[in-house]
Amino acid sequence: MADVNTPSTPPPVSNGGGGGSGTIVAVVVVVVLLLLAWVFFFRGDADKTGTDVKVDINAPAVAPAPAAPEPTAPPAPPPGG
């Protein structure tokens, strides 16, 4: 038997029009990373100048324990026993 030769058209050529969203995402990621680096590395020491923090770690004195009650006398034995 003979093979059937069916002509086919090649797929359309893309001109690279779908790369815009990837570029936008990459730019946003780079900007966020730069902002985080600036906050963590450069802003950390800027707020510490001129700050005077006083912490009082002395606990108040403990109140004395109340006096123990006086022991009561044992009950009297029943009469006639």
N, CA, C, O and CB atoms as a CASP TS submission, in Angstrom:
PFRMAT TS
TARGET T0000
AUTHOR 0000-0000-0000
METHOD Language model
MODEL 1
PARENT N/A
ATOM      1  N   MET     1       0.827  -1.175   0.000  1.00  0.00           N
ATOM      2  CA  MET     1       0.000   0.000   0.000  1.00  0.00           C
ATOM      3  C   MET     1       0.872   1.239   0.000  1.00  0.00           C
ATOM      4  O   MET     1       2.006   1.250   0.477  1.00  0.00           O
ATOM      5  CB  MET     1      -0.941  -0.002   1.194  1.00  0.00           C
ATOM      6  N   ALA     2       0.301   2.246  -0.541  1.00  0.00           N
ATOM      7  CA  ALA     2       1.027   3.509  -0.625  1.00  0.00           C
ATOM      8  C   ALA     2       0.678   4.374   0.577  1.00  0.00           C
ATOM      9  O   ALA     2      -0.451   4.366   1.068  1.00  0.00           O
ATOM     10  CB  ALA     2       0.702   4.249  -1.946  1.00  0.00           C
ATOM     11  N   ASP     3       1.670   5.114   1.033  1.00  0.00           N
ATOM     12  CA  ASP     3       1.429   6.047   2.147  1.00  0.00           C
ATOM     13  C   ASP     3       0.723   7.287   1.626  1.00  0.00           C
ATOM     14  O   ASP     3       0.988   7.772   0.526  1.00  0.00           O
ATOM     15  CB  ASP     3       2.763   6.438   2.852  1.00  0.00           C
ATOM     16  N   VAL     4      -0.186   7.780   2.457  1.00  0.00           N
ATOM     17  CA  VAL     4      -0.915   8.990   2.081  1.00  0.00           C
ATOM     18  C   VAL     4      -0.129  10.187   2.603  1.00  0.00           C
ATOM     19  O   VAL     4       0.197  10.236   3.789  1.00  0.00           O
ATOM     20  CB  VAL     4      -2.385   8.982   2.646  1.00  0.00           C
ATOM     21  N   ASN     5       0.168  11.116   1.771  1.00  0.00           N
ATOM     22  CA  ASN     5       0.914  12.312   2.149  1.00  0.00           C
ATOM     23  C   ASN     5      -0.060  13.462   2.290  1.00  0.00           C
ATOM     24  O   ASN     5      -0.563  13.986   1.296  1.00  0.00           O
ATOM     25  CB  ASN     5       2.018  12.646   1.108  1.00  0.00           C
ATOM     26  N   THR     6      -0.334  13.864   3.553  1.00  0.00           N
ATOM     27  CA  THR     6      -1.265  14.959   3.800  1.00  0.00           C
ATOM     28  C   THR     6      -0.454  16.226   4.077  1.00  0.00           C
ATOM     29  O   THR     6       0.344  16.265   5.013  1.00  0.00           O
ATOM     30  CB  THR     6      -2.227  14.629   4.996  1.00  0.00           C
ATOM     31  N   PRO     7      -0.656  17.229   3.281  1.00  0.00           N
ATOM     32  CA  PRO     7       0.077  18.477   3.542  1.00  0.00           C
ATOM     33  C   PRO     7      -0.486  19.166   4.796  1.00  0.00           C
ATOM     34  O   PRO     7      -1.695  19.186   5.022  1.00  0.00           O
ATOM     35  CB  PRO     7      -0.010  19.435   2.310  1.00  0.00           C
ATOM     36  N   SER     8       0.395  19.709   5.576  1.00  0.00           N
ATOM     37  CA  SER     8      -0.044  20.437   6.775  1.00  0.00           C
ATOM     38  C   SER     8       0.626  21.802   6.791  1.00  0.00           C
ATOM     39  O   SER     8       1.713  21.997   6.247  1.00  0.00           O
ATOM     40  CB  SER     8       0.293  19.640   8.082  1.00  0.00           C
ATOM     41  N   THR     9      -0.047  22.720   7.420  1.00  0.00           N
ATOM     42  CA  THR     9       0.511  24.068   7.504  1.00  0.00           C
ATOM     43  C   THR     9       1.309  24.184   8.794  1.00  0.00           C
ATOM     44  O   THR     9       0.891  23.638   9.815  1.00  0.00           O
ATOM     45  CB  THR     9      -0.611  25.150   7.444  1.00  0.00           C
ATOM     46  N   PRO    10       2.426  24.866   8.784  1.00  0.00           N
ATOM     47  CA  PRO    10       3.218  25.023  10.013  1.00  0.00           C
ATOM     48  C   PRO    10       2.492  25.925  11.011  1.00  0.00           C
ATOM     49  O   PRO    10       1.662  26.743  10.614  1.00  0.00           O
ATOM     50  CB  PRO    10       4.617  25.604   9.688  1.00  0.00           C
ATOM     51  N   PRO    11       2.799  25.783  12.304  1.00  0.00           N
ATOM     52  CA  PRO    11       2.143  26.645  13.302  1.00  0.00           C
ATOM     53  C   PRO    11       2.548  28.099  13.091  1.00  0.00           C
ATOM     54  O   PRO    11       3.625  28.380  12.565  1.00  0.00           O
ATOM     55  CB  PRO    11       2.503  26.194  14.743  1.00  0.00           C
ATOM     56  N   PRO    12       1.683  29.018  13.503  1.00  0.00           N
ATOM     57  CA  PRO    12       2.013  30.432  13.305  1.00  0.00           C
ATOM     58  C   PRO    12       3.213  30.830  14.150  1.00  0.00           C
ATOM     59  O   PRO    12       3.403  30.316  15.252  1.00  0.00           O
ATOM     60  CB  PRO    12       0.809  31.322  13.648  1.00  0.00           C
ATOM     61  N   VAL    13       4.004  31.726  13.641  1.00  0.00           N
ATOM     62  CA  VAL    13       5.211  32.186  14.329  1.00  0.00           C
ATOM     63  C   VAL    13       4.827  33.290  15.305  1.00  0.00           C
ATOM     64  O   VAL    13       4.136  34.245  14.951  1.00  0.00           O
ATOM     65  CB  VAL    13       6.285  32.692  13.312  1.00  0.00           C
ATOM     66  N   SER    14       5.294  33.136  16.552  1.00  0.00           N
ATOM     67  CA  SER    14       5.000  34.155  17.561  1.00  0.00           C
ATOM     68  C   SER    14       6.081  35.223  17.515  1.00  0.00           C
ATOM     69  O   SER    14       7.261  34.914  17.346  1.00  0.00           O
ATOM     70  CB  SER    14       4.904  33.529  18.984  1.00  0.00           C
ATOM     71  N   ASN    15       5.687  36.453  17.663  1.00  0.00           N
ATOM     72  CA  ASN    15       6.631  37.564  17.645  1.00  0.00           C
ATOM     73  C   ASN    15       7.071  37.963  19.047  1.00  0.00           C
ATOM     74  O   ASN    15       7.634  39.042  19.229  1.00  0.00           O
ATOM     75  CB  ASN    15       6.018  38.755  16.942  1.00  0.00           C
ATOM     76  N   GLY    16       6.823  37.113  20.044  1.00  0.00           N
ATOM     77  CA  GLY    16       7.265  37.420  21.410  1.00  0.00           C
ATOM     78  C   GLY    16       6.403  38.454  22.095  1.00  0.00           C
ATOM     79  O   GLY    16       6.918  39.220  22.910  1.00  0.00           O
ATOM     80  N   GLY    17       5.143  38.512  21.811  1.00  0.00           N
ATOM     81  CA  GLY    17       4.278  39.526  22.397  1.00  0.00           C
ATOM     82  C   GLY    17       3.816  39.203  23.806  1.00  0.00           C
ATOM     83  O   GLY    17       3.208  40.063  24.443  1.00  0.00           O
ATOM     84  N   GLY    18       4.073  38.006  24.329  1.00  0.00           N
ATOM     85  CA  GLY    18       3.564  37.639  25.654  1.00  0.00           C
ATOM     86  C   GLY    18       4.554  37.829  26.773  1.00  0.00           C
ATOM     87  O   GLY    18       4.284  37.387  27.890  1.00  0.00           O
ATOM     88  N   GLY    19       5.687  38.461  26.540  1.00  0.00           N
ATOM     89  CA  GLY    19       6.708  38.591  27.575  1.00  0.00           C
ATOM     90  C   GLY    19       6.550  39.798  28.463  1.00  0.00           C
ATOM     91  O   GLY    19       7.349  39.972  29.383  1.00  0.00           O
ATOM     92  N   GLY    20       5.570  40.634  28.240  1.00  0.00           N
ATOM     93  CA  GLY    20       5.409  41.858  29.023  1.00  0.00           C
ATOM     94  C   GLY    20       5.045  41.612  30.466  1.00  0.00           C
ATOM     95  O   GLY    20       5.533  42.311  31.355  1.00  0.00           O
ATOM     96  N   SER    21       4.203  40.640  30.717  1.00  0.00           N
ATOM     97  CA  SER    21       3.793  40.388  32.104  1.00  0.00           C
ATOM     98  C   SER    21       4.941  39.819  32.918  1.00  0.00           C
ATOM     99  O   SER    21       5.051  40.110  34.109  1.00  0.00           O
ATOM    100  CB  SER    21       2.599  39.429  32.147  1.00  0.00           C
ATOM    101  N   GLY    22       5.785  39.027  32.314  1.00  0.00           N
ATOM    102  CA  GLY    22       6.955  38.500  33.027  1.00  0.00           C
ATOM    103  C   GLY    22       7.923  39.605  33.400  1.00  0.00           C
ATOM    104  O   GLY    22       8.528  39.565  34.471  1.00  0.00           O
ATOM    105  N   THR    23       8.075  40.576  32.543  1.00  0.00           N
ATOM    106  CA  THR    23       8.953  41.706  32.833  1.00  0.00           C
ATOM    107  C   THR    23       8.399  42.538  33.980  1.00  0.00           C
ATOM    108  O   THR    23       9.151  42.984  34.847  1.00  0.00           O
ATOM    109  CB  THR    23       9.136  42.579  31.588  1.00  0.00           C
ATOM    110  N   ILE    24       7.107  42.745  33.988  1.00  0.00           N
ATOM    111  CA  ILE    24       6.483  43.521  35.060  1.00  0.00           C
ATOM    112  C   ILE    24       6.655  42.816  36.399  1.00  0.00           C
ATOM    113  O   ILE    24       6.980  43.457  37.399  1.00  0.00           O
ATOM    114  CB  ILE    24       4.989  43.750  34.767  1.00  0.00           C
ATOM    115  N   VAL    25       6.444  41.525  36.429  1.00  0.00           N
ATOM    116  CA  VAL    25       6.611  40.759  37.673  1.00  0.00           C
ATOM    117  C   VAL    25       8.057  40.827  38.143  1.00  0.00           C
ATOM    118  O   VAL    25       8.310  40.992  39.337  1.00  0.00           O
ATOM    119  CB  VAL    25       6.183  39.283  37.473  1.00  0.00           C
ATOM    120  N   ALA    26       9.003  40.705  37.231  1.00  0.00           N
ATOM    121  CA  ALA    26      10.419  40.776  37.608  1.00  0.00           C
ATOM    122  C   ALA    26      10.772  42.145  38.181  1.00  0.00           C
ATOM    123  O   ALA    26      11.518  42.224  39.157  1.00  0.00           O
ATOM    124  CB  ALA    26      11.309  40.472  36.398  1.00  0.00           C
ATOM    125  N   VAL    27      10.258  43.212  37.601  1.00  0.00           N
ATOM    126  CA  VAL    27      10.540  44.557  38.110  1.00  0.00           C
ATOM    127  C   VAL    27       9.932  44.743  39.494  1.00  0.00           C
ATOM    128  O   VAL    27      10.570  45.329  40.368  1.00  0.00           O
ATOM    129  CB  VAL    27       9.999  45.629  37.144  1.00  0.00           C
ATOM    130  N   VAL    28       8.724  44.261  39.708  1.00  0.00           N
ATOM    131  CA  VAL    28       8.078  44.386  41.019  1.00  0.00           C
ATOM    132  C   VAL    28       8.865  43.604  42.071  1.00  0.00           C
ATOM    133  O   VAL    28       9.047  44.088  43.188  1.00  0.00           O
ATOM    134  CB  VAL    28       6.611  43.883  40.958  1.00  0.00           C
ATOM    135  N   VAL    29       9.330  42.411  41.732  1.00  0.00           N
ATOM    136  CA  VAL    29      10.099  41.606  42.687  1.00  0.00           C
ATOM    137  C   VAL    29      11.412  42.308  43.039  1.00  0.00           C
ATOM    138  O   VAL    29      11.805  42.324  44.206  1.00  0.00           O
ATOM    139  CB  VAL    29      10.381  40.197  42.107  1.00  0.00           C
ATOM    140  N   VAL    30      12.082  42.875  42.069  1.00  0.00           N
ATOM    141  CA  VAL    30      13.336  43.573  42.339  1.00  0.00           C
ATOM    142  C   VAL    30      13.097  44.795  43.221  1.00  0.00           C
ATOM    143  O   VAL    30      13.883  45.058  44.130  1.00  0.00           O
ATOM    144  CB  VAL    30      14.012  43.991  41.026  1.00  0.00           C
ATOM    145  N   VAL    31      12.032  45.538  42.970  1.00  0.00           N
ATOM    146  CA  VAL    31      11.732  46.718  43.790  1.00  0.00           C
ATOM    147  C   VAL    31      11.425  46.312  45.231  1.00  0.00           C
ATOM    148  O   VAL    31      11.884  46.964  46.168  1.00  0.00           O
ATOM    149  CB  VAL    31      10.542  47.502  43.194  1.00  0.00           C
ATOM    150  N   VAL    32      10.658  45.249  45.413  1.00  0.00           N
ATOM    151  CA  VAL    32      10.329  44.781  46.770  1.00  0.00           C
ATOM    152  C   VAL    32      11.590  44.328  47.489  1.00  0.00           C
ATOM    153  O   VAL    32      11.765  44.635  48.668  1.00  0.00           O
ATOM    154  CB  VAL    32       9.298  43.625  46.722  1.00  0.00           C
ATOM    155  N   LEU    33      12.466  43.610  46.812  1.00  0.00           N
ATOM    156  CA  LEU    33      13.710  43.170  47.444  1.00  0.00           C
ATOM    157  C   LEU    33      14.598  44.350  47.818  1.00  0.00           C
ATOM    158  O   LEU    33      15.230  44.337  48.874  1.00  0.00           O
ATOM    159  CB  LEU    33      14.467  42.225  46.517  1.00  0.00           C
ATOM    160  N   LEU    34      14.652  45.365  46.970  1.00  0.00           N
ATOM    161  CA  LEU    34      15.435  46.552  47.310  1.00  0.00           C
ATOM    162  C   LEU    34      14.860  47.293  48.515  1.00  0.00           C
ATOM    163  O   LEU    34      15.613  47.770  49.364  1.00  0.00           O
ATOM    164  CB  LEU    34      15.504  47.490  46.116  1.00  0.00           C
ATOM    165  N   LEU    35      13.539  47.391  48.596  1.00  0.00           N
ATOM    166  CA  LEU    35      12.915  48.037  49.758  1.00  0.00           C
ATOM    167  C   LEU    35      13.182  47.263  51.037  1.00  0.00           C
ATOM    168  O   LEU    35      13.482  47.863  52.069  1.00  0.00           O
ATOM    169  CB  LEU    35      11.411  48.178  49.547  1.00  0.00           C
ATOM    170  N   LEU    36      13.078  45.953  50.986  1.00  0.00           N
ATOM    171  CA  LEU    36      13.362  45.138  52.175  1.00  0.00           C
ATOM    172  C   LEU    36      14.816  45.286  52.601  1.00  0.00           C
ATOM    173  O   LEU    36      15.100  45.403  53.793  1.00  0.00           O
ATOM    174  CB  LEU    36      13.042  43.659  51.905  1.00  0.00           C
ATOM    175  N   ALA    37      15.736  45.282  51.652  1.00  0.00           N
ATOM    176  CA  ALA    37      17.144  45.454  51.990  1.00  0.00           C
ATOM    177  C   ALA    37      17.386  46.823  52.623  1.00  0.00           C
ATOM    178  O   ALA    37      18.154  46.937  53.578  1.00  0.00           O
ATOM    179  CB  ALA    37      18.020  45.282  50.741  1.00  0.00           C
ATOM    180  N   TRP    38      16.740  47.853  52.102  1.00  0.00           N
ATOM    181  CA  TRP    38      16.911  49.189  52.673  1.00  0.00           C
ATOM    182  C   TRP    38      16.379  49.253  54.099  1.00  0.00           C
ATOM    183  O   TRP    38      17.012  49.847  54.972  1.00  0.00           O
ATOM    184  CB  TRP    38      16.207  50.232  51.807  1.00  0.00           C
ATOM    185  N   VAL    39      15.219  48.644  54.340  1.00  0.00           N
ATOM    186  CA  VAL    39      14.630  48.680  55.686  1.00  0.00           C
ATOM    187  C   VAL    39      15.489  47.913  56.673  1.00  0.00           C
ATOM    188  O   VAL    39      15.750  48.397  57.774  1.00  0.00           O
ATOM    189  CB  VAL    39      13.209  48.103  55.672  1.00  0.00           C
ATOM    190  N   PHE    40      15.935  46.719  56.292  1.00  0.00           N
ATOM    191  CA  PHE    40      16.668  45.880  57.242  1.00  0.00           C
ATOM    192  C   PHE    40      18.101  46.342  57.461  1.00  0.00           C
ATOM    193  O   PHE    40      18.612  46.240  58.576  1.00  0.00           O
ATOM    194  CB  PHE    40      16.672  44.455  56.764  1.00  0.00           C
ATOM    195  N   PHE    41      18.757  46.842  56.431  1.00  0.00           N
ATOM    196  CA  PHE    41      20.177  47.155  56.572  1.00  0.00           C
ATOM    197  C   PHE    41      20.464  48.621  56.865  1.00  0.00           C
ATOM    198  O   PHE    41      21.463  48.924  57.517  1.00  0.00           O
ATOM    199  CB  PHE    41      20.895  46.758  55.334  1.00  0.00           C
ATOM    200  N   PHE    42      19.635  49.526  56.411  1.00  0.00           N
ATOM    201  CA  PHE    42      19.963  50.937  56.552  1.00  0.00           C
ATOM    202  C   PHE    42      19.063  51.681  57.531  1.00  0.00           C
ATOM    203  O   PHE    42      19.504  52.677  58.103  1.00  0.00           O
ATOM    204  CB  PHE    42      19.893  51.598  55.221  1.00  0.00           C
ATOM    205  N   ARG    43      17.841  51.252  57.747  1.00  0.00           N
ATOM    206  CA  ARG    43      16.936  51.953  58.654  1.00  0.00           C
ATOM    207  C   ARG    43      17.044  51.449  60.082  1.00  0.00           C
ATOM    208  O   ARG    43      16.527  52.101  60.989  1.00  0.00           O
ATOM    209  CB  ARG    43      15.514  51.813  58.176  1.00  0.00           C
ATOM    210  N   GLY    44      17.684  50.333  60.316  1.00  0.00           N
ATOM    211  CA  GLY    44      17.749  49.759  61.653  1.00  0.00           C
ATOM    212  C   GLY    44      18.450  50.641  62.654  1.00  0.00           C
ATOM    213  O   GLY    44      17.982  50.766  63.786  1.00  0.00           O
ATOM    214  N   ASP    45      19.578  51.270  62.275  1.00  0.00           N
ATOM    215  CA  ASP    45      20.342  52.090  63.207  1.00  0.00           C
ATOM    216  C   ASP    45      19.896  53.545  63.224  1.00  0.00           C
ATOM    217  O   ASP    45      20.302  54.286  64.119  1.00  0.00           O
ATOM    218  CB  ASP    45      21.798  52.018  62.866  1.00  0.00           C
ATOM    219  N   ALA    46      19.097  53.975  62.293  1.00  0.00           N
ATOM    220  CA  ALA    46      18.713  55.383  62.208  1.00  0.00           C
ATOM    221  C   ALA    46      17.815  55.801  63.366  1.00  0.00           C
ATOM    222  O   ALA    46      17.857  56.958  63.783  1.00  0.00           O
ATOM    223  CB  ALA    46      18.010  55.653  60.891  1.00  0.00           C
ATOM    224  N   ASP    47      17.014  54.897  63.889  1.00  0.00           N
ATOM    225  CA  ASP    47      16.070  55.252  64.948  1.00  0.00           C
ATOM    226  C   ASP    47      16.697  55.190  66.342  1.00  0.00           C
ATOM    227  O   ASP    47      16.064  55.618  67.307  1.00  0.00           O
ATOM    228  CB  ASP    47      14.869  54.335  64.892  1.00  0.00           C
ATOM    229  N   LYS    48      17.900  54.679  66.473  1.00  0.00           N
ATOM    230  CA  LYS    48      18.490  54.482  67.796  1.00  0.00           C
ATOM    231  C   LYS    48      19.217  55.711  68.310  1.00  0.00           C
ATOM    232  O   LYS    48      19.581  55.747  69.485  1.00  0.00           O
ATOM    233  CB  LYS    48      19.438  53.321  67.764  1.00  0.00           C
ATOM    234  N   THR    49      19.441  56.704  67.491  1.00  0.00           N
ATOM    235  CA  THR    49      20.160  57.887  67.942  1.00  0.00           C
ATOM    236  C   THR    49      19.253  58.747  68.799  1.00  0.00           C
ATOM    237  O   THR    49      18.131  59.068  68.407  1.00  0.00           O
ATOM    238  CB  THR    49      20.694  58.691  66.749  1.00  0.00           C
ATOM    239  N   GLY    50      19.744  59.117  69.968  1.00  0.00           N
ATOM    240  CA  GLY    50      18.992  59.998  70.835  1.00  0.00           C
ATOM    241  C   GLY    50      17.869  59.323  71.594  1.00  0.00           C
ATOM    242  O   GLY    50      17.065  60.012  72.222  1.00  0.00           O
ATOM    243  N   THR    51      17.784  58.037  71.561  1.00  0.00           N
ATOM    244  CA  THR    51      16.711  57.345  72.263  1.00  0.00           C
ATOM    245  C   THR    51      17.216  56.941  73.642  1.00  0.00           C
ATOM    246  O   THR    51      18.252  56.288  73.764  1.00  0.00           O
ATOM    247  CB  THR    51      16.218  56.102  71.460  1.00  0.00           C
ATOM    248  N   ASP    52      16.493  57.325  74.660  1.00  0.00           N
ATOM    249  CA  ASP    52      16.877  56.971  76.021  1.00  0.00           C
ATOM    250  C   ASP    52      15.765  56.124  76.610  1.00  0.00           C
ATOM    251  O   ASP    52      14.704  56.639  76.963  1.00  0.00           O
ATOM    252  CB  ASP    52      17.146  58.242  76.894  1.00  0.00           C
ATOM    253  N   VAL    53      16.003  54.854  76.713  1.00  0.00           N
ATOM    254  CA  VAL    53      14.997  53.936  77.231  1.00  0.00           C
ATOM    255  C   VAL    53      15.397  53.544  78.644  1.00  0.00           C
ATOM    256  O   VAL    53      16.504  53.053  78.866  1.00  0.00           O
ATOM    257  CB  VAL    53      14.847  52.676  76.317  1.00  0.00           C
ATOM    258  N   LYS    54      14.506  53.759  79.592  1.00  0.00           N
ATOM    259  CA  LYS    54      14.761  53.379  80.979  1.00  0.00           C
ATOM    260  C   LYS    54      13.813  52.256  81.359  1.00  0.00           C
ATOM    261  O   LYS    54      12.594  52.371  81.229  1.00  0.00           O
ATOM    262  CB  LYS    54      14.595  54.593  81.938  1.00  0.00           C
ATOM    263  N   VAL    55      14.395  51.186  81.825  1.00  0.00           N
ATOM    264  CA  VAL    55      13.601  50.028  82.200  1.00  0.00           C
ATOM    265  C   VAL    55      13.777  49.804  83.689  1.00  0.00           C
ATOM    266  O   VAL    55      14.902  49.641  84.162  1.00  0.00           O
ATOM    267  CB  VAL    55      14.012  48.763  81.386  1.00  0.00           C
ATOM    268  N   ASP    56      12.685  49.795  84.433  1.00  0.00           N
ATOM    269  CA  ASP    56      12.728  49.563  85.876  1.00  0.00           C
ATOM    270  C   ASP    56      12.414  48.094  86.128  1.00  0.00           C
ATOM    271  O   ASP    56      11.277  47.650  85.963  1.00  0.00           O
ATOM    272  CB  ASP    56      11.721  50.495  86.639  1.00  0.00           C
ATOM    273  N   ILE    57      13.436  47.352  86.529  1.00  0.00           N
ATOM    274  CA  ILE    57      13.217  45.919  86.740  1.00  0.00           C
ATOM    275  C   ILE    57      13.095  45.568  88.218  1.00  0.00           C
ATOM    276  O   ILE    57      13.066  44.390  88.575  1.00  0.00           O
ATOM    277  CB  ILE    57      14.348  45.122  86.119  1.00  0.00           C
ATOM    278  N   ASN    58      13.023  46.575  89.073  1.00  0.00           N
ATOM    279  CA  ASN    58      12.870  46.307  90.501  1.00  0.00           C
ATOM    280  C   ASN    58      11.409  45.984  90.791  1.00  0.00           C
ATOM    281  O   ASN    58      10.515  46.791  90.539  1.00  0.00           O
ATOM    282  CB  ASN    58      13.350  47.519  91.354  1.00  0.00           C
ATOM    283  N   ALA    59      11.193  44.812  91.315  1.00  0.00           N
ATOM    284  CA  ALA    59       9.831  44.405  91.668  1.00  0.00           C
ATOM    285  C   ALA    59       9.468  45.036  93.007  1.00  0.00           C
ATOM    286  O   ALA    59      10.346  45.252  93.843  1.00  0.00           O
ATOM    287  CB  ALA    59       9.700  42.843  91.731  1.00  0.00           C
ATOM    288  N   PRO    60       8.205  45.331  93.221  1.00  0.00           N
ATOM    289  CA  PRO    60       7.811  45.894  94.515  1.00  0.00           C
ATOM    290  C   PRO    60       8.053  44.867  95.621  1.00  0.00           C
ATOM    291  O   PRO    60       8.077  43.659  95.387  1.00  0.00           O
ATOM    292  CB  PRO    60       6.319  46.333  94.496  1.00  0.00           C
ATOM    293  N   ALA    61       8.229  45.390  96.826  1.00  0.00           N
ATOM    294  CA  ALA    61       8.475  44.511  97.968  1.00  0.00           C
ATOM    295  C   ALA    61       7.266  43.619  98.211  1.00  0.00           C
ATOM    296  O   ALA    61       6.119  44.026  98.024  1.00  0.00           O
ATOM    297  CB  ALA    61       8.799  45.334  99.234  1.00  0.00           C
ATOM    298  N   VAL    62       7.548  42.418  98.624  1.00  0.00           N
ATOM    299  CA  VAL    62       6.475  41.468  98.885  1.00  0.00           C
ATOM    300  C   VAL    62       5.846  41.801 100.232  1.00  0.00           C
ATOM    301  O   VAL    62       6.549  42.008 101.222  1.00  0.00           O
ATOM    302  CB  VAL    62       7.001  40.001  98.863  1.00  0.00           C
ATOM    303  N   ALA    63       4.543  41.850 100.260  1.00  0.00           N
ATOM    304  CA  ALA    63       3.838  42.132 101.507  1.00  0.00           C
ATOM    305  C   ALA    63       4.058  40.969 102.474  1.00  0.00           C
ATOM    306  O   ALA    63       4.134  39.816 102.050  1.00  0.00           O
ATOM    307  CB  ALA    63       2.314  42.364 101.251  1.00  0.00           C
ATOM    308  N   PRO    64       4.161  41.268 103.782  1.00  0.00           N
ATOM    309  CA  PRO    64       4.366  40.178 104.744  1.00  0.00           C
ATOM    310  C   PRO    64       3.150  39.247 104.772  1.00  0.00           C
ATOM    311  O   PRO    64       2.014  39.674 104.566  1.00  0.00           O
ATOM    312  CB  PRO    64       4.635  40.747 106.157  1.00  0.00           C
ATOM    313  N   ALA    65       3.414  37.994 105.026  1.00  0.00           N
ATOM    314  CA  ALA    65       2.338  37.009 105.082  1.00  0.00           C
ATOM    315  C   ALA    65       1.473  37.281 106.309  1.00  0.00           C
ATOM    316  O   ALA    65       1.987  37.697 107.348  1.00  0.00           O
ATOM    317  CB  ALA    65       2.908  35.563 105.119  1.00  0.00           C
ATOM    318  N   PRO    66       0.184  37.054 106.199  1.00  0.00           N
ATOM    319  CA  PRO    66      -0.667  37.280 107.381  1.00  0.00           C
ATOM    320  C   PRO    66      -0.288  36.295 108.487  1.00  0.00           C
ATOM    321  O   PRO    66       0.194  35.191 108.234  1.00  0.00           O
ATOM    322  CB  PRO    66      -2.180  37.131 107.014  1.00  0.00           C
ATOM    323  N   ALA    67      -0.523  36.735 109.712  1.00  0.00           N
ATOM    324  CA  ALA    67      -0.186  35.892 110.861  1.00  0.00           C
ATOM    325  C   ALA    67      -1.075  34.660 110.869  1.00  0.00           C
ATOM    326  O   ALA    67      -2.248  34.715 110.497  1.00  0.00           O
ATOM    327  CB  ALA    67      -0.336  36.677 112.189  1.00  0.00           C
ATOM    328  N   ALA    68      -0.499  33.560 111.295  1.00  0.00           N
ATOM    329  CA  ALA    68      -1.270  32.320 111.368  1.00  0.00           C
ATOM    330  C   ALA    68      -2.292  32.437 112.493  1.00  0.00           C
ATOM    331  O   ALA    68      -1.990  33.012 113.539  1.00  0.00           O
ATOM    332  CB  ALA    68      -0.337  31.090 111.593  1.00  0.00           C
ATOM    333  N   PRO    69      -3.483  31.910 112.298  1.00  0.00           N
ATOM    334  CA  PRO    69      -4.478  32.003 113.369  1.00  0.00           C
ATOM    335  C   PRO    69      -4.056  31.143 114.571  1.00  0.00           C
ATOM    336  O   PRO    69      -3.362  30.135 114.440  1.00  0.00           O
ATOM    337  CB  PRO    69      -5.874  31.560 112.852  1.00  0.00           C
ATOM    338  N   GLU    70      -4.508  31.593 115.736  1.00  0.00           N
ATOM    339  CA  GLU    70      -4.213  30.847 116.969  1.00  0.00           C
ATOM    340  C   GLU    70      -4.941  29.492 116.934  1.00  0.00           C
ATOM    341  O   GLU    70      -6.103  29.419 116.535  1.00  0.00           O
ATOM    342  CB  GLU    70      -4.641  31.672 118.237  1.00  0.00           C
ATOM    343  N   PRO    71      -4.266  28.451 117.344  1.00  0.00           N
ATOM    344  CA  PRO    71      -4.957  27.155 117.344  1.00  0.00           C
ATOM    345  C   PRO    71      -6.086  27.152 118.385  1.00  0.00           C
ATOM    346  O   PRO    71      -5.946  27.719 119.469  1.00  0.00           O
ATOM    347  CB  PRO    71      -3.953  26.002 117.633  1.00  0.00           C
ATOM    348  N   THR    72      -7.154  26.535 118.055  1.00  0.00           N
ATOM    349  CA  THR    72      -8.302  26.470 118.979  1.00  0.00           C
ATOM    350  C   THR    72      -8.110  25.274 119.912  1.00  0.00           C
ATOM    351  O   THR    72      -7.420  24.308 119.588  1.00  0.00           O
ATOM    352  CB  THR    72      -9.666  26.354 118.193  1.00  0.00           C
ATOM    353  N   ALA    73      -8.729  25.372 121.049  1.00  0.00           N
ATOM    354  CA  ALA    73      -8.639  24.270 122.042  1.00  0.00           C
ATOM    355  C   ALA    73      -9.439  23.088 121.516  1.00  0.00           C
ATOM    356  O   ALA    73     -10.467  23.279 120.866  1.00  0.00           O
ATOM    357  CB  ALA    73      -9.177  24.719 123.466  1.00  0.00           C
ATOM    358  N   PRO    74      -8.987  21.876 121.785  1.00  0.00           N
ATOM    359  CA  PRO    74      -9.739  20.706 121.345  1.00  0.00           C
ATOM    360  C   PRO    74     -11.090  20.653 122.054  1.00  0.00           C
ATOM    361  O   PRO    74     -11.213  21.112 123.190  1.00  0.00           O
ATOM    362  CB  PRO    74      -8.938  19.412 121.610  1.00  0.00           C
ATOM    363  N   PRO    75     -12.069  20.115 121.412  1.00  0.00           N
ATOM    364  CA  PRO    75     -13.398  20.055 122.041  1.00  0.00           C
ATOM    365  C   PRO    75     -13.366  19.162 123.289  1.00  0.00           C
ATOM    366  O   PRO    75     -12.601  18.202 123.387  1.00  0.00           O
ATOM    367  CB  PRO    75     -14.453  19.526 121.032  1.00  0.00           C
ATOM    368  N   ALA    76     -14.218  19.521 124.212  1.00  0.00           N
ATOM    369  CA  ALA    76     -14.308  18.742 125.467  1.00  0.00           C
ATOM    370  C   ALA    76     -14.953  17.400 125.186  1.00  0.00           C
ATOM    371  O   ALA    76     -15.833  17.302 124.330  1.00  0.00           O
ATOM    372  CB  ALA    76     -15.120  19.512 126.554  1.00  0.00           C
ATOM    373  N   PRO    77     -14.535  16.380 125.882  1.00  0.00           N
ATOM    374  CA  PRO    77     -15.174  15.058 125.690  1.00  0.00           C
ATOM    375  C   PRO    77     -16.617  15.104 126.161  1.00  0.00           C
ATOM    376  O   PRO    77     -16.948  15.874 127.063  1.00  0.00           O
ATOM    377  CB  PRO    77     -14.400  13.946 126.455  1.00  0.00           C
ATOM    378  N   PRO    78     -17.455  14.315 125.582  1.00  0.00           N
ATOM    379  CA  PRO    78     -18.860  14.327 125.991  1.00  0.00           C
ATOM    380  C   PRO    78     -19.004  13.799 127.426  1.00  0.00           C
ATOM    381  O   PRO    78     -18.265  12.909 127.846  1.00  0.00           O
ATOM    382  CB  PRO    78     -19.716  13.480 125.015  1.00  0.00           C
ATOM    383  N   PRO    79     -19.968  14.360 128.169  1.00  0.00           N
ATOM    384  CA  PRO    79     -20.150  13.899 129.556  1.00  0.00           C
ATOM    385  C   PRO    79     -20.666  12.454 129.603  1.00  0.00           C
ATOM    386  O   PRO    79     -21.442  12.002 128.760  1.00  0.00           O
ATOM    387  CB  PRO    79     -21.130  14.831 130.302  1.00  0.00           C
ATOM    388  N   GLY    80     -20.213  11.801 130.583  1.00  0.00           N
ATOM    389  CA  GLY    80     -20.664  10.434 130.833  1.00  0.00           C
ATOM    390  C   GLY    80     -19.939   9.427 129.962  1.00  0.00           C
ATOM    391  O   GLY    80     -20.434   8.314 129.785  1.00  0.00           O
ATOM    392  N   GLY    81     -18.831   9.759 129.432  1.00  0.00           N
ATOM    393  CA  GLY    81     -18.226   8.849 128.520  1.00  0.00           C
ATOM    394  C   GLY    81     -17.055   8.180 128.945  1.00  0.00           C
ATOM    395  O   GLY    81     -16.492   7.383 128.195  1.00  0.00           O
TER
END
